[in-house]
Every structure is written in structure tokens, then in C-alpha cells.
Amino acid sequence: MGRIFEVRKSTMFARWDRMAKQFTRVGKEIVIAVKAGGPDPATNPALRRCFQNAKAVNMPKDRVEAAIKRAMGKELANYDEILYEGYGPHGVAILVETATDNHVRTVANVKSHFNKGGGTLGNSGSVSFQFKKMGVFRLHPEGLDAEEMELELIDFGLEELGESTGENGEDILVVRCAFTDFGNMQKALEDKGITPISAELEWIPTTTVPVNDEQAEDVSKLIERLEQDEDVQKVFHNMA
């Protein structure tokens, strides 16, 4: 019984750590959105996107409101969004999106994570050419006709429409558009009364690197190290 309890406790703590990281990430996104476009979601599409993503990770309403208040305060430092590029073990390309108020700390930490994880931090442009930045909307498929949606959304920049599986095994409809069409697609979905599960800007690999299970574990350890850093928002890779 003791062993089972320890395993359950470890799983529970890991879930809490992951949730806390998600709240911190979305909180920073809210701060950045408010400072750039104001606190009114009606006139700030970036903030509306943040609200959708906060709901997707079950972020409490008071945490969302607190992030908005922090952004409105003059004492809060601005976050700069910086993209770091590098290679992990076995030639896997990795992009690291950060939001930081201290560039020196962030680059030192990111470089250390790459080195300790068997990778190498590269220069700007050394990896990003292998990815395409896209808007990615995840939707509940109930009541939606995929073929009909494809025809309706193509005028708003739709490039890909497919299916995926959520964290809890549920079916998800995935809409992808070019980065520059993100606002058009967001408005098109809103006009149709569709509320996305999440709305993200993601780096989608144009080429992938095949790896075996052991190699994938090596890369995953580096990605996990990066994701645990307080300044890191998201990590993307081209591991097949």
C-alpha cells in the first residue's frame, strides 16, 4: 500500500507542477496582451485568445483577473518575447519561446539546459527555417461538419483541417492557418459562434527527424528541462 501511495502522490505532484506552469505561461501571455492592446477583450483579439487558453487549462477566474491587474500596474516590468533555436540530441531541431524580463538570465539558462541535455544552442535562423509559424485552433467536433467547415473557412486562410486526440482521449478538430491569417480565422470562428478549446500560435515542422524509442527519450528529457524553466513559454521540435 505504501508503494502505491508514493506513486499516486508523485503523479499528483507532477500534475500540480504542470498546472502551475500552465497558469504561469498563460498569465504572462495575458500581461503581454494587455500591455500591447489594453484590458478590453472586445477590442483586443490577443487577449480574447488568452482567455480561451486560460479556460482550456482550467485557470481560475481570479488568477486571470489578477494577471490583468498586474499588467495595468506601472511597477510591473515588461516581458520581452525571445525565440531561441538549437539542436537537441540525435539532430532534432528545437525552438524555445520565452517571455523574460532579464535577457542575460534567460539566455544563460537556456544555453545550460541545451548543454546538459546533450544539445547545442544555435544562432538566430539556424533552426527556424525548418518550421512554419501557424495559427492553430482546437475545437470540439460536436455539431460541426468538417467538410462544410473546410469550404467556409478557406476564404479566411484555412490551410489544414484535421483531427487529433486530446489529453483525455477525446476527439478534437484542428484548424491551421498561416500566422498572418490568425486574426481573420479567429474572427471567422467567433462570427460562427464557435468557441475554440484553445487558440495558439505554434511552430509546425516542415521536415521531421525519425528517432527510435531510446533516442526519443533523450530528446524528451531535454524538452522537459526547458519546459520547467520559469522564462520558457513553449518548446517545439521536429522529432517524428
N, C-alpha and C positions, 0 to 999 in steps of 0.2 A: 504493500500500500504506500509506503514511504517513497519508493521509487516512482510510482505512478504520480503521486502528488508533486514531486520535484519536476517531472516532465511537464505536467499541466501548468505548474507555476512558471516555468521557463517560457512556455508557449504564450502564457498570458502576458508576461513582461515584454516579450518580443512584440506582441500585438500593441501594447500600450506605447512602446517606443516608436513603432511605425506610425501610430495615430498621432503622437506628439510631433513627429517630423512632418507629417502631412499638414497639421494645423499651422506649424511654423512656416512652411512653404507657402500655403495659401495666404497666411497673414502678411507675409512680405509682398505677395502679389497684390493684395488689397492696398497696402501702403503705396506701392509704386503707381497703381492705377489712380488712386485718389490724388496723389501729388501731381500727376500728369493731367488728369481730366476732371477733378473735382469729386465731391461726395455724392452727387445725384446720379443714381444708376440710369435714370431716364435719358440723360444726356451724355452718359459715359459708358459706351459699349464694353470697354475693357473691364469696368467694374461689374457690369452685368455678368460677364464671363467668370469673374472671380466668385460672384455669388453662386453661380451654378456649380463651380468646382468645390466651394465650401460645403454646399449641400451634398455633393457626391461623396465627400469624406466624413459626413455627419458632424461637421464643425458646429459647435453650439452658437446660437444667435448672439449671445453676449460676447463671445470671442470675436465674432465678425464686427460687431459694433465697437468693441474696444480697439480693433485694428484701424477702423475708420477714424476714431477719435485721436489715436496716436499720429496718424498721417496728417491730421489737421493741426496738430501742435507744432509750434515753431522749434521746440527743443529737439525733435527727432531728426537725426542725420538722414541724409538722402542715401538710398541704396542705388548703387550702380550695377547694371546687369552686364556681366562679362562672360564671354564664351571661351572656354579653354579646350584645346584639342591635343590629342595624343594617341598613342598606341598601347594597348594592353598586351598581355601575353599572347603568343601564337598569331601575331599580326592583326589582331582585332582592333578596328578603329573605334575611338571613344570620344564623344563630345560631352562636355560638362558645362551646364548652365549654372551660373552663380548670381547671387544678389548680395552685394557686400558694401559695407561702409569703411572697409580697410583693405585696400588692394594688396598691400605688402603681406599682410597676414594670409590672405586668401591664396595668392599665387604660391606662397611658401608651403602652405598646407596641401594644396592640390599636387604640387610637384612631389612632395613627400609621399603622398598616397600612391602616385604612379610608381615611384621608385621602389617602395616597399611591396607593392603589388606586382612587381615584375614587368612594369611598363615604362614608357618614356613620355614625358610631356613634350609636345611639339610646338612649333610656331603657328601663328595665325594663318589659316589657309592650308595647313599641311594635311588636314583630315576632312574638313567640312565639304570639300569638293565631292566626297563620296556619299553625301546626304542631300536631301531636298527638304527645305523647311515648308511645312504644310499645316493648314488648319485641320484639326481632327475633332469631329463631333461624334459622341457616342450616344445613341438613342435607344429607348425602349421600343422594341419592334411591334408591340401590341397595337393593333388598329392601323398599322402602316403598310401600304403596298409598296414593296421595294421597286418594282418595275415602274410604277406610276411616279414615285418619288424621283427616280433617276431621270425621267423625262422632264419633270417640273423643275428640278434643281440644276440641270445642266446649263441653263441660262445664267445662273448665279455663280458659276465657276466650279461646279462639281467635276472632279477628276476621277474619283474612285468611290464606289459604294459596295460594301461587303458586309460580311457577318463575322462576329467574334464571340468569344465566351468570356463572361465576367468573372470576377474573383470568386463568386459563389456558385459558379456553374450556369448562370443564367445566359440566355441568348441576348446578344447586343447587335444593333445595326450601326455600322461605322461609316461615316461620311467624311471624305477627304477632299480638300480643295487647296489651291495654291495659297501661300502665305498672304499674297496681296489681295486675295478674294475673301479673306476671313470675315471682314465686316459685312460684305454682301451676303455671304452664306448665313451668318448669324441672324441678320435681319430677315432673310427669306424664311428661316425656320420659325422665328418669332411671329412673322405675319401668318404663318400656317398654324399657329397655336401649338407648336412643338417645343417642349422644354427639354433640352439635352440632359443626359445624365452628367456629362462633362463636356467642356469645350476647351481644347488645348491647342497650343502651337507646338508642334513636335518636329524633330529632325528624323525623317524617314530615309533609311539607307537605300541607295540606288544599286549597290552591289553588296553581297554578303560573303562572309568568310566561314566555310564549313569547319566545324570542330567536333571532336568526339566528347564523350561524357567527362572524361578526366580534364581535358582542355577547357571545356565549358565551366567546370568548377573553378579552375584557376582564374578565369576571366570574371566569373561571378563574385569571387572574393574581392577583387579589386573594385568592382562596381559597388559592392556593399560598403567598402571602406569609404568610397567617395560619397555615397548617399548619406552616410552618417555624419558628414561634415556639416557644421551649422551654416556655412555660407553656400552650400550646394543646393540648388533648387531641383534640377533634374539631370539624369545621366542617360545618354543614348549611345547605342553601339550597333555594329553591323555583323554581330555574331549570328550565324544561321542556326 
